[in-house]
Amino acid sequence: MKTEALGKVQQVRRHIVEMLLGGGLFASIVSAIYPVLRYLVPPPVADLGSDEIVAAKMGDLKPNGSKIVRFGTRPALLLMTGEGEYRALSAVCTHLSCTVQYRNDLHQVWCACHNGMYDLNGRNISGPPPRPLEAYQVHLRGDEIVISRKREG
Amino acid sequence: MRLLTRVRRWLDERFHWADLIAPLQKKTVPIHGLSYWYFLGGITLFLFGIQVCTGILLLLYYRPGANEAFESVQYVMTRVQFGWLVRSIHSWTANLMVFTAFAHMFSVVFLRAYRKPRELTWLSGMVLLFPRPRIRL
């Protein structure tokens, strides 16, 4: 391309065309990149969460036994009381998010990090935890033990 | 543009790759090859690239598994910004790619482009066609 061979008018015209082409190209690249960047930003609601999971089979747990299961992205604690009743709680300590465990010697839920204690309904009874653990619903479906989030309203 | 040329020259002085790139820059195609049938392979490759990119993006939020898969796809569609767009592009592209891949294959069959010097090209296409994952989100 010999730019010097073109007249001044042609030069200006070429400049305008180049601007338009470049602008169009830039706009189409931005319109492709922008949604991707917005997509990469995690939404404020971190997790829609599983509504329910099969936590265990009948007979997996003995009275006074417990099990940590995955519930969505977080751990949940399924335990059987000494009377043979199932309870399910969030296993994330409300203090600093450690994973809590069932202490079958104390019949309480215990957080190993800072010695926090919860009762079997998830109420915080001693130590640093500021709030009770979220309790989940437990029901049986055939021989499967299903835990689910309590729905409000 | 001038900056790009300078960068290219600077790199070429060090790596001497002009000869390597030259055959990639210009490929002579027979005029009768410039029909729509000729582009189907390239379209398939382009769609495959889109599949890879949107697939990687979906991996950020998709969770496999019987309990979580449906929930996580709903999450992508309703909560994630532009999640509907990424997933829809992924889904539409998947179907389109299967279509263009088969159209490409039949065009090769009917134009008899699998003959001598291209037998291995045909075979490589077959190798690519059959293990193609058909799992769609």
Interface residues (C-beta under 8 A of the other chain):
Chain A: P35 V36 R38 Y39 L40 V41 P43 V45 D47 L48 G49 S50 D51 E52 I53 V54 G72
Chain B: L57 L60 N67 E68 E71 S72 Q74 Y75 T78 R79 V80 Q81 F82 G83 L85 V86
